[in-house]
Amino acid sequence: MIHDLVLTGGEVFGHGRADVAVHAGRIAAVGSGLTGVAVHDVPGRLVTPGLVDLHTHVGPGYWGIDPGPIAWYTGVTTWVDAGSAGAFTLAGLRRTVASLDVRVPALLNISAAGLAGRTGECRDLATCDADLAADTVRAHRDLTRGIKVRIDRETVGANGVAPLRRGLAAAEACGVPVMVHIGAAPPPLDEVLELLRPGDIVTHCASGIASPLGPAVREAYGRGVLLDIGHGSGGFAFDVAEAQLAAGLTPHSISTDLHARSVHGPAFDLPTTMAKLLAVGLPLADVIAAATERPARALGLDAGTLTPGAPADIAVFRLEEGPFEVTDAHRQVRRAPLRLVNEATYAGGRLLPPRLPAPPPPWIPLTPAQRAALARRDHDVRALLATPLVGVDGLAEQFPRQPTRRT
């Protein structure tokens, strides 16, 4: 069979050196000697499923970003929107994702208002309507894959774990998992963890603010609660991650919590976040699995795999050996032995084209160094695009002049 596209000569994650064939937007085969209309040779490169980021914010509101200008150079083809929208605002998220090239499954916020603002969405329990949330998930099963609840003192106020109880009731009613954000107490972390069921997800699992290192997190882990990194602006600390790994608490998934306040640092993107887990000793194969097949499995997504028949979401990386300095949310520094540098990203078998990001919204706090770096980037891009692409040697005479007839 002649396929639409074949990537040849790469090291395919889980298969060794092999070709990957794509037909009609899906993986057709992984093997040797495959032929295609378009053949791209990728020797010495690591070919993985398109990355699955289990915690992002791409919906409208305070935190949301456009994934397109990031996806094409990071290999992330599935962006799980983790609670940007609630029942009142899910239609806005649906309109946003309809125009995107990447896949955006969603976790519905138990607060019907979602994340229109920075925080406080669960202070009014009237907006945390379990029946409404369950009905919304049922009506939008093509988009919604779980419930998101943020539990920290700013978000819930005096309501403690009541929003989480409502989130769990909604999830139980429609058979989906809950992702719970942990942060500054109250309520106490132990009260949050003891409510969670097997398959539920704790994001910011290596938070230096929540510091989940006691018996409660070990008990939750033992009964099948999934730990998700959820780096974000304040959700990841090297010392906590190292202590968890020493205690045998391995994160199930590596996610960025990428949003308007973390995309310019400290999270930056998923390959950078993956390098931080390499820096604390997680093996490369585990890091890749935690950013592909495992998060996809947590939500039952048709993603994170190169199995024939799956969507042809593919990432091609160059592995660069370090050490590379990486920083957590609290400016602690470690060194990663290597990093993954994306060279091509395919969504549904289509190569994602380069796109430039929009400026940050005016309400996003940035350091002087971040502002200067953004200004430098704008200057460099302008200079690059303002320079003619090639000189005379790179041009052809597209419309040759006809010889002038002399009389």
Sine and cosine of phi, psi and omega as CSV:
sin_phi,cos_phi,sin_psi,cos_psi,sin_omega,cos_omega
0.00,0.00,0.66,-0.75,0.08,-1.00
-0.99,-0.15,0.89,-0.46,-0.09,-1.00
-1.00,0.00,0.17,-0.98,0.02,-1.00
-0.93,0.36,-0.63,0.77,-0.09,-1.00
-0.52,-0.85,0.65,-0.76,0.11,-0.99
-0.72,-0.69,0.78,-0.63,0.17,-0.99
-0.99,-0.16,0.84,-0.54,-0.13,-0.99
-0.89,-0.46,0.52,-0.85,0.20,-0.98
0.99,0.16,0.10,0.99,-0.01,-1.00
-1.00,0.00,0.21,-0.98,0.16,-0.99
-1.00,0.00,0.96,-0.27,-0.11,-0.99
-1.00,0.02,0.81,-0.59,-0.05,-1.00
-0.84,0.55,0.83,-0.55,0.01,-1.00
1.00,0.08,-0.07,1.00,-0.07,-1.00
-0.78,-0.63,-0.25,0.97,-0.13,-0.99
0.98,0.20,-0.34,-0.94,-0.03,-1.00
-0.94,0.34,0.83,-0.56,-0.09,-1.00
-0.29,-0.96,0.21,-0.98,0.14,-0.99
-0.99,-0.13,0.46,-0.89,0.09,-1.00
-0.83,-0.56,0.84,-0.55,-0.03,-1.00
-0.95,-0.32,0.63,-0.78,-0.01,-1.00
-0.85,-0.53,0.69,-0.72,0.09,-1.00
-0.59,-0.80,0.76,-0.65,0.03,-1.00
0.81,0.59,0.63,0.78,0.09,-1.00
0.99,0.16,0.11,0.99,-0.02,-1.00
-0.76,-0.65,0.37,-0.93,0.07,-1.00
-0.91,0.42,0.82,-0.57,-0.01,-1.00
-0.99,-0.13,-0.61,0.79,-0.04,-1.00
-0.23,-0.97,0.43,-0.90,0.17,-0.98
-0.78,-0.63,0.87,-0.49,-0.07,-1.00
0.02,-1.00,-0.54,-0.84,-0.04,-1.00
-0.82,-0.58,0.44,-0.90,0.07,-1.00
0.93,0.36,0.43,0.90,-0.02,-1.00
-0.99,0.16,0.56,-0.83,-0.05,-1.00
-0.86,-0.50,0.50,-0.87,-0.02,-1.00
-0.47,-0.88,0.27,-0.96,0.08,-1.00
-0.90,0.44,-0.69,0.72,0.10,-0.99
-0.91,-0.41,0.79,-0.61,0.00,-1.00
-0.84,-0.54,0.85,-0.52,0.03,-1.00
-0.92,-0.40,0.87,-0.50,-0.02,-1.00
-1.00,0.06,0.80,-0.60,-0.04,-1.00
-0.77,-0.63,0.81,0.58,-0.05,-1.00
-0.90,0.43,0.62,-0.78,0.03,-1.00
0.96,0.28,0.09,1.00,0.00,-1.00
-0.97,-0.23,0.45,-0.90,0.07,-1.00
-1.00,-0.06,0.84,-0.54,0.02,-1.00
-0.96,-0.27,0.85,-0.52,-0.03,-1.00
-0.82,-0.57,0.25,-0.97,0.25,-0.97
-0.85,0.52,0.43,-0.90,0.16,-0.99
-0.79,0.61,0.69,-0.73,-0.07,-1.00
-0.93,0.38,0.52,-0.85,0.01,-1.00
-0.90,-0.44,0.93,-0.38,0.02,-1.00
-0.99,-0.13,0.94,-0.34,-0.16,-0.99
-0.97,0.25,-0.22,0.98,-0.04,-1.00
-0.60,-0.80,0.98,-0.20,0.08,-1.00
-0.65,-0.76,0.09,-1.00,0.08,-1.00
-0.68,-0.73,0.97,-0.26,-0.01,-1.00
-0.88,-0.47,-0.07,1.00,-0.01,-1.00
-0.98,0.18,0.25,-0.97,0.03,-1.00
-0.90,0.43,0.49,-0.87,-0.01,-1.00
0.71,-0.70,-0.16,-0.99,-0.08,-1.00
-0.85,0.53,-0.66,0.75,-0.21,-0.98
-1.00,-0.08,-0.25,0.97,-0.26,-0.96
-0.94,0.34,0.55,-0.84,0.08,-1.00
-0.76,-0.66,0.30,-0.95,0.10,-0.99
-1.00,0.03,0.88,-0.48,-0.04,-1.00
-0.96,0.27,-0.37,0.93,-0.10,-0.99
-0.83,0.56,-0.75,0.67,-0.02,-1.00
-0.94,0.35,-0.11,0.99,0.02,-1.00
-0.95,-0.31,-0.61,0.79,-0.09,-1.00
-0.85,0.53,-0.66,0.75,-0.17,-0.99
-0.92,0.40,-0.44,0.90,-0.01,-1.00
-0.94,-0.35,0.17,0.99,0.01,-1.00
-0.85,-0.52,-0.27,0.96,-0.02,-1.00
1.00,0.09,0.12,0.99,-0.02,-1.00
-1.00,0.03,0.91,-0.42,-0.03,-1.00
-0.94,-0.35,-0.22,0.98,0.07,-1.00
-0.82,-0.58,0.88,-0.47,-0.05,-1.00
-0.90,-0.43,0.97,-0.22,0.01,-1.00
-0.98,0.20,0.90,-0.43,0.06,-1.00
-0.98,0.18,0.91,-0.41,-0.17,-0.98
-0.99,-0.15,0.96,0.27,0.18,-0.98
1.00,-0.03,0.23,0.97,0.07,-1.00
-0.88,0.48,-0.56,0.83,-0.07,-1.00
-0.92,-0.40,0.60,-0.80,0.19,-0.98
-0.93,-0.37,-0.18,-0.98,-0.07,-1.00
-0.86,0.51,-0.58,0.81,-0.01,-1.00
-0.95,0.32,-0.41,0.91,-0.20,-0.98
-0.86,-0.52,0.10,0.99,-0.06,-1.00
-0.89,0.45,-0.53,0.85,0.01,-1.00
-0.87,0.48,-0.58,0.81,0.05,-1.00
-0.91,0.41,-0.65,0.76,0.06,-1.00
-0.90,0.44,-0.68,0.74,-0.01,-1.00
-0.87,0.50,-0.67,0.74,0.04,-1.00
-0.89,0.45,-0.62,0.78,-0.01,-1.00
-0.90,0.44,-0.74,0.67,-0.12,-0.99
-0.97,0.24,-0.31,0.95,-0.02,-1.00
-0.89,0.46,-0.43,0.90,-0.05,-1.00
-0.99,-0.12,0.05,1.00,-0.10,-0.99
-1.00,-0.03,0.45,-0.89,0.07,-1.00
-0.99,0.11,-0.34,0.94,-0.03,-1.00
-0.99,-0.12,0.21,-0.98,0.01,-1.00
-1.00,0.00,0.69,-0.73,-0.02,-1.00
-0.72,-0.69,0.99,0.15,0.22,-0.97
-0.94,0.33,0.39,-0.92,-0.13,-0.99
-0.79,-0.62,0.52,-0.86,0.25,-0.97
-0.97,-0.24,0.85,-0.52,-0.05,-1.00
-0.97,0.23,0.78,-0.63,0.05,-1.00
-0.93,0.38,0.70,-0.71,0.04,-1.00
-0.89,0.45,-0.46,0.89,0.14,-0.99
-0.98,0.22,0.84,-0.54,-0.04,-1.00
-0.88,0.48,-0.38,0.93,0.01,-1.00
-0.98,0.22,-0.33,0.95,-0.04,-1.00
0.91,0.42,-0.47,-0.88,-0.09,-1.00
-0.95,-0.31,0.80,0.60,0.09,-1.00
-0.90,0.44,-0.55,0.84,0.02,-1.00
-0.92,-0.38,-0.05,-1.00,-0.07,-1.00
-0.93,0.36,-0.66,0.75,-0.08,-1.00
-0.31,-0.95,-0.05,-1.00,0.10,-1.00
1.00,0.08,0.16,0.99,-0.12,-0.99
-0.93,0.38,-0.31,0.95,-0.03,-1.00
-0.95,-0.31,0.28,0.96,0.04,-1.00
-0.97,0.26,-0.45,0.89,0.06,-1.00
-0.97,-0.23,0.96,-0.27,-0.07,-1.00
-0.91,0.41,-0.31,0.95,0.03,-1.00
-0.89,0.46,-0.45,0.89,0.04,-1.00
-0.99,0.14,-0.21,0.98,-0.01,-1.00
-0.99,-0.12,0.94,0.34,-0.10,-0.99
-1.00,-0.10,0.95,-0.32,-0.07,-1.00
-0.90,0.43,-0.64,0.76,-0.01,-1.00
-0.91,0.41,-0.68,0.73,0.02,-1.00
-0.89,0.46,-0.68,0.74,0.01,-1.00
-0.89,0.46,-0.71,0.70,0.01,-1.00
-0.89,0.45,-0.67,0.74,0.03,-1.00
-0.89,0.46,-0.61,0.80,0.00,-1.00
-0.93,0.38,-0.68,0.73,0.05,-1.00
-0.87,0.49,-0.72,0.69,-0.02,-1.00
-0.87,0.49,-0.62,0.79,-0.05,-1.00
-0.97,0.23,-0.24,0.97,-0.07,-1.00
-0.73,-0.69,0.73,0.69,-0.05,-1.00
-0.92,0.40,-0.38,0.93,0.06,-1.00
-0.93,0.37,-0.37,0.93,-0.07,-1.00
-0.93,-0.36,-0.67,0.75,-0.13,-0.99
-0.99,-0.10,0.74,-0.67,-0.06,-1.00
-0.83,-0.55,0.10,1.00,0.00,-1.00
0.08,-1.00,-0.07,-1.00,-0.01,-1.00
-0.89,-0.45,0.66,-0.75,0.06,-1.00
-0.91,-0.41,0.72,-0.69,0.07,-1.00
-0.73,-0.69,0.80,-0.59,0.10,-0.99
-0.99,-0.11,0.83,-0.55,0.00,-1.00
-0.85,-0.52,0.98,-0.20,0.18,-0.98
-0.40,-0.92,0.17,-0.99,-0.17,-0.99
-0.90,0.43,-0.54,0.84,0.02,-1.00
-0.95,0.32,-0.63,0.77,-0.10,-0.99
-0.96,0.28,-0.67,0.74,-0.14,-0.99
-0.98,-0.17,-0.25,0.97,-0.06,-1.00
0.86,0.51,-0.81,-0.58,-0.04,-1.00
-1.00,0.02,0.11,0.99,-0.12,-0.99
-1.00,0.08,-0.10,1.00,0.07,-1.00
0.82,0.57,-0.72,-0.69,-0.04,-1.00
-1.00,-0.03,0.15,0.99,-0.01,-1.00
-0.84,0.54,-0.67,0.74,0.06,-1.00
-0.88,0.47,-0.57,0.82,0.04,-1.00
-0.92,0.39,-0.68,0.74,0.04,-1.00
-0.85,0.53,-0.64,0.77,0.02,-1.00
-0.94,0.35,-0.62,0.78,0.07,-1.00
-0.88,0.47,-0.66,0.75,0.03,-1.00
-0.91,0.40,-0.61,0.79,0.04,-1.00
-0.90,0.44,-0.67,0.74,0.03,-1.00
-0.90,0.43,-0.70,0.72,-0.01,-1.00
-0.90,0.45,-0.67,0.74,0.02,-1.00
-0.88,0.47,-0.62,0.78,-0.05,-1.00
-0.92,0.38,-0.49,0.87,-0.04,-1.00
-0.88,-0.47,0.17,0.99,0.16,-0.99
0.94,0.35,0.68,0.73,0.02,-1.00
-0.78,-0.63,0.30,-0.95,0.04,-1.00
-0.99,0.15,0.25,-0.97,0.14,-0.99
-0.94,-0.34,0.68,-0.73,0.23,-0.97
-0.96,-0.27,0.82,-0.58,0.01,-1.00
-0.91,-0.41,0.79,-0.62,0.11,-0.99
-0.99,0.12,0.76,-0.65,0.07,-1.00
-0.92,-0.39,0.51,-0.86,-0.02,-1.00
-0.31,-0.95,-0.64,-0.77,-0.08,-1.00
-0.95,0.32,0.74,-0.67,0.08,-1.00
-0.97,0.24,0.29,-0.96,-0.03,1.00
-0.98,0.20,0.27,-0.96,0.04,1.00
-0.97,0.24,0.32,-0.95,0.01,-1.00
-0.88,0.47,0.59,-0.81,-0.02,-1.00
-0.85,0.53,-0.63,0.78,-0.03,-1.00
-0.86,0.50,-0.60,0.80,0.01,-1.00
-0.91,0.42,-0.56,0.83,0.03,-1.00
-0.94,0.34,-0.77,0.64,-0.12,-0.99
-0.92,0.40,-0.58,0.82,-0.08,-1.00
-0.94,0.35,-0.27,0.96,0.00,-1.00
-1.00,0.08,-0.28,0.96,-0.18,-0.98
-0.98,0.19,0.53,-0.85,-0.06,-1.00
-0.98,-0.21,0.29,-0.96,0.14,-0.99
-0.82,0.57,0.73,-0.69,-0.01,-1.00
1.00,-0.05,-0.29,0.96,0.14,-0.99
-0.95,0.33,0.33,-0.95,-0.19,-0.98
-0.83,-0.56,0.76,-0.65,0.15,-0.99
-0.98,-0.20,0.92,-0.39,0.05,-1.00
-0.99,-0.14,0.37,-0.93,-0.24,-0.97
0.90,0.44,0.64,0.77,-0.14,-0.99
-0.92,0.40,-0.36,0.93,0.05,-1.00
-0.93,-0.36,0.60,0.80,-0.02,-1.00
-0.91,0.42,0.74,-0.68,0.12,-0.99
-0.98,0.20,-0.21,0.98,0.03,-1.00
-1.00,0.02,-0.75,0.66,0.04,-1.00
-0.98,0.21,-0.51,0.86,0.02,-1.00
0.74,0.67,0.90,0.44,-0.04,-1.00
-0.98,0.20,1.00,0.05,-0.07,-1.00
-0.79,-0.62,-0.05,1.00,-0.10,-1.00
-1.00,0.02,-0.16,-0.99,-0.02,-1.00
-0.86,0.52,-0.54,0.84,-0.06,-1.00
-0.89,0.45,-0.63,0.78,0.00,-1.00
-0.95,0.30,-0.57,0.82,0.06,-1.00
-0.91,0.41,-0.64,0.77,0.03,-1.00
-0.91,0.41,-0.68,0.74,0.01,-1.00
-0.89,0.45,-0.69,0.72,0.01,-1.00
-0.87,0.48,-0.66,0.75,-0.03,-1.00
-0.91,0.41,-0.47,0.88,0.00,-1.00
-1.00,-0.10,0.15,0.99,0.15,-0.99
0.98,-0.19,0.21,0.98,0.14,-0.99
-0.95,0.31,0.69,-0.72,-0.11,-0.99
-1.00,-0.07,0.70,-0.72,0.02,-1.00
-0.99,-0.15,0.81,-0.59,0.00,-1.00
-0.85,-0.52,0.69,-0.73,-0.11,-0.99
-0.90,0.43,-0.82,0.58,0.02,-1.00
0.79,0.61,0.87,0.50,-0.17,-0.99
-0.82,0.58,-0.89,0.45,0.05,-1.00
0.86,0.51,-0.41,-0.91,0.01,-1.00
-1.00,0.09,-0.41,0.91,-0.07,-1.00
-0.55,-0.84,0.34,0.94,-0.16,-0.99
-0.96,-0.28,0.19,0.98,-0.05,-1.00
-0.61,-0.79,0.79,-0.61,0.03,-1.00
-0.77,-0.64,0.77,-0.64,-0.02,-1.00
-0.84,0.54,-0.70,0.72,-0.08,-1.00
-0.91,0.42,-0.58,0.81,0.04,-1.00
-0.93,0.36,-0.70,0.71,0.02,-1.00
-0.87,0.50,-0.67,0.75,0.01,-1.00
-0.91,0.42,-0.65,0.76,0.03,-1.00
-0.91,0.41,-0.63,0.78,0.04,-1.00
-0.91,0.43,-0.70,0.71,0.02,-1.00
-0.88,0.47,-0.64,0.77,0.04,-1.00
-0.89,0.45,-0.48,0.88,0.01,-1.00
-1.00,0.02,0.08,1.00,0.01,-1.00
0.99,0.13,0.26,0.97,0.00,-1.00
-0.99,-0.15,1.00,-0.02,-0.06,-1.00
-1.00,-0.02,0.74,-0.67,0.02,-1.00
-0.90,0.44,0.67,-0.75,0.05,-1.00
-0.96,0.28,-0.59,0.81,-0.07,-1.00
-0.61,-0.79,0.49,-0.87,0.05,-1.00
-0.93,-0.38,0.90,-0.44,0.01,-1.00
-0.74,-0.67,0.25,-0.97,-0.12,-0.99
-0.99,-0.14,-0.42,0.91,-0.31,-0.95
0.75,0.67,0.76,0.65,-0.05,-1.00
-0.97,0.26,0.80,-0.61,-0.03,-1.00
-0.42,-0.91,-0.07,-1.00,-0.14,-0.99
-0.91,0.42,-0.34,0.94,0.00,-1.00
-0.99,-0.16,-0.21,0.98,-0.02,-1.00
-0.94,-0.35,-0.25,0.97,-0.10,-0.99
-0.93,0.36,-0.44,0.90,0.06,-1.00
-1.00,-0.06,0.17,0.99,-0.01,-1.00
0.86,-0.52,0.58,-0.82,0.21,0.98
-1.00,0.00,-0.16,0.99,-0.06,-1.00
-0.98,0.19,-0.74,0.68,0.01,-1.00
0.95,0.31,-0.89,0.46,-0.03,-1.00
-0.15,-0.99,0.09,-1.00,-0.07,-1.00
-0.95,0.33,-0.69,0.72,0.06,-1.00
-0.85,0.52,-0.58,0.81,0.05,-1.00
-0.91,0.41,-0.68,0.74,0.04,-1.00
-0.90,0.43,-0.61,0.79,0.06,-1.00
-0.88,0.47,-0.63,0.78,0.03,-1.00
-0.88,0.47,-0.51,0.86,0.00,-1.00
-0.93,0.36,-0.54,0.84,0.07,-1.00
-0.97,0.26,-0.53,0.85,0.15,-0.99
-0.89,0.46,-0.59,0.81,-0.04,-1.00
-0.92,0.40,-0.45,0.89,0.02,-1.00
-0.99,-0.10,0.14,0.99,0.18,-0.98
0.96,-0.29,0.05,1.00,0.04,-1.00
-0.96,0.28,0.74,-0.67,-0.02,-1.00
-0.91,0.42,0.45,-0.89,-0.05,-1.00
-0.84,0.55,-0.68,0.73,-0.03,-1.00
-0.88,0.48,-0.63,0.78,0.03,-1.00
-0.93,0.37,-0.62,0.78,0.01,-1.00
-0.89,0.45,-0.68,0.73,0.00,-1.00
-0.92,0.38,-0.69,0.72,0.03,-1.00
-0.87,0.50,-0.60,0.80,-0.02,-1.00
-0.96,0.28,-0.14,0.99,0.05,-1.00
-0.87,-0.49,0.23,0.97,0.03,-1.00
-0.67,-0.75,-1.00,0.04,-0.17,-0.99
-0.94,0.35,-0.61,0.80,-0.07,-1.00
-0.93,0.37,-0.76,0.65,0.04,-1.00
-0.90,0.44,-0.56,0.83,0.05,-1.00
-0.89,0.46,-0.67,0.74,0.00,-1.00
-0.91,0.41,-0.56,0.83,-0.04,-1.00
-0.87,0.49,-0.53,0.85,-0.02,-1.00
-0.92,-0.38,0.11,0.99,0.00,-1.00
0.91,0.41,0.64,0.77,-0.05,-1.00
-1.00,0.00,0.55,-0.83,0.12,-0.99
-1.00,0.08,0.97,0.26,-0.12,-0.99
-0.30,-0.95,0.14,-0.99,0.11,-0.99
0.96,0.29,0.36,0.93,-0.05,-1.00
-0.54,-0.84,0.46,-0.89,0.12,-0.99
-0.95,-0.30,0.35,0.94,0.05,-1.00
-0.90,0.44,0.72,-0.69,0.04,-1.00
-0.79,0.61,0.72,-0.70,-0.06,-1.00
0.98,-0.19,-0.34,0.94,0.03,-1.00
-0.96,0.27,0.39,-0.92,0.10,-0.99
-0.82,0.57,0.62,-0.78,-0.07,-1.00
-0.99,0.13,0.91,0.41,0.11,-0.99
-0.99,-0.13,0.90,-0.43,-0.19,-0.98
-0.67,-0.74,0.62,-0.78,0.09,-1.00
-0.83,-0.56,0.66,-0.75,0.04,-1.00
-0.90,-0.43,0.83,-0.55,-0.07,-1.00
-0.85,-0.53,0.51,-0.86,0.26,-0.96
-0.98,-0.19,0.76,-0.65,0.05,-1.00
-1.00,-0.02,0.86,-0.50,0.04,-1.00
-0.96,-0.29,0.75,-0.66,0.02,-1.00
-0.99,0.10,0.63,-0.77,-0.07,-1.00
-0.99,-0.12,-0.56,-0.83,0.27,0.96
-0.99,0.13,0.48,-0.88,0.03,-1.00
-0.86,-0.51,0.75,-0.66,0.02,-1.00
-0.96,0.26,0.76,-0.65,0.04,-1.00
-0.75,-0.66,0.45,-0.89,-0.14,-0.99
-0.79,-0.61,0.64,-0.77,0.06,-1.00
-1.00,0.00,-0.18,-0.98,-0.05,-1.00
-0.95,0.30,-0.22,0.98,-0.04,-1.00
-0.91,-0.41,0.31,0.95,0.06,-1.00
0.92,0.39,0.36,0.93,0.22,-0.98
-0.97,0.23,0.60,-0.80,-0.10,-0.99
-0.90,-0.44,0.67,-0.74,0.17,-0.99
-0.72,-0.70,0.06,-1.00,0.02,-1.00
-0.82,-0.57,0.81,-0.58,0.02,-1.00
-1.00,0.03,0.69,-0.73,-0.01,-1.00
-0.94,0.33,-0.38,0.92,0.04,-1.00
-0.37,-0.93,0.16,-0.99,0.08,-1.00
-0.59,-0.81,0.40,-0.92,0.02,-1.00
-0.99,-0.16,0.85,-0.52,0.01,-1.00
-0.94,-0.35,0.89,-0.45,-0.09,-1.00
-0.96,0.28,0.68,-0.73,0.04,-1.00
-0.90,-0.44,-0.35,0.94,0.04,-1.00
-0.31,-0.95,0.59,-0.81,0.04,-1.00
-0.73,-0.69,0.81,-0.59,0.00,-1.00
-0.90,-0.43,0.75,-0.66,0.10,-1.00
-0.87,-0.49,0.87,-0.49,-0.08,-1.00
0.86,0.50,0.53,0.85,0.02,-1.00
0.99,0.14,0.01,1.00,-0.02,-1.00
-0.96,-0.27,0.77,-0.64,0.02,-1.00
-0.93,0.38,0.83,-0.56,0.02,-1.00
-0.96,0.29,0.77,-0.64,-0.04,-1.00
-0.99,0.14,0.38,-0.93,0.07,-1.00
-0.88,0.48,0.60,-0.80,0.09,-1.00
-0.61,-0.79,0.55,-0.83,0.02,-1.00
-1.00,-0.05,0.62,-0.78,0.00,-1.00
-0.98,0.22,0.42,-0.91,0.11,-0.99
-0.98,0.21,0.37,-0.93,0.09,-1.00
-0.88,0.47,0.42,-0.91,0.03,-1.00
-0.91,0.42,0.52,-0.85,0.06,-1.00
-0.87,0.50,0.43,-0.90,-0.08,-1.00
-0.92,0.40,-0.32,0.95,-0.03,-1.00
-1.00,0.05,-0.04,1.00,-0.05,-1.00
-1.00,0.10,0.83,-0.55,0.03,-1.00
-0.96,0.27,0.75,-0.67,0.03,-1.00
-0.75,-0.66,0.56,-0.83,0.07,-1.00
-0.97,0.25,0.33,-0.94,0.10,-0.99
-0.82,0.57,-0.60,0.80,0.01,-1.00
-0.92,0.40,-0.63,0.78,0.03,-1.00
-0.91,0.41,-0.68,0.74,0.02,-1.00
-0.89,0.46,-0.66,0.75,0.02,-1.00
-0.91,0.43,-0.64,0.77,0.01,-1.00
-0.91,0.42,-0.65,0.76,0.05,-1.00
-0.90,0.44,-0.65,0.76,0.04,-1.00
-0.90,0.44,-0.64,0.76,0.04,-1.00
-0.90,0.44,-0.66,0.75,0.00,-1.00
-0.89,0.46,-0.71,0.70,0.03,-1.00
-0.86,0.52,-0.67,0.74,0.01,-1.00
-0.89,0.46,-0.70,0.71,-0.04,-1.00
-0.91,0.40,-0.65,0.76,0.02,-1.00
-0.91,0.42,-0.70,0.72,0.02,-1.00
-0.86,0.51,-0.71,0.71,-0.01,-1.00
-0.90,0.44,-0.64,0.77,0.00,-1.00
-0.89,0.45,-0.72,0.70,-0.07,-1.00
-0.97,0.24,-0.44,0.90,-0.01,-1.00
-0.98,0.19,-0.25,0.97,0.03,-1.00
-1.00,0.09,0.77,-0.63,0.03,-1.00
-0.78,0.63,0.63,-0.77,-0.15,-0.99
-0.88,0.47,-0.68,0.74,0.01,-1.00
-0.62,-0.79,0.27,-0.96,0.11,-0.99
-1.00,-0.02,-0.22,-0.98,-0.08,-1.00
-0.87,0.49,-0.56,0.83,-0.03,-1.00
-0.93,0.36,-0.31,0.95,0.00,-1.00
-0.99,-0.13,0.13,0.99,-0.05,-1.00
-0.94,-0.33,0.40,-0.92,0.15,-0.99
-0.87,-0.49,0.45,-0.89,0.08,-1.00
-0.99,0.14,0.99,-0.14,-0.13,-0.99
-0.94,0.34,-0.54,0.84,0.00,-1.00
-0.78,-0.63,1.00,0.09,-0.07,-1.00
-0.86,0.51,0.60,-0.80,0.07,-1.00
-0.95,0.32,0.58,-0.81,0.06,-1.00
-0.99,0.13,0.62,-0.79,0.04,-1.00
-0.84,0.54,0.67,-0.74,0.02,-1.00
-0.98,0.20,0.81,-0.58,-0.01,-1.00
-1.00,0.10,0.84,-0.54,0.01,-1.00
-1.00,-0.01,0.61,-0.80,0.03,-1.00
-0.94,-0.34,0.00,0.00,0.00,0.00
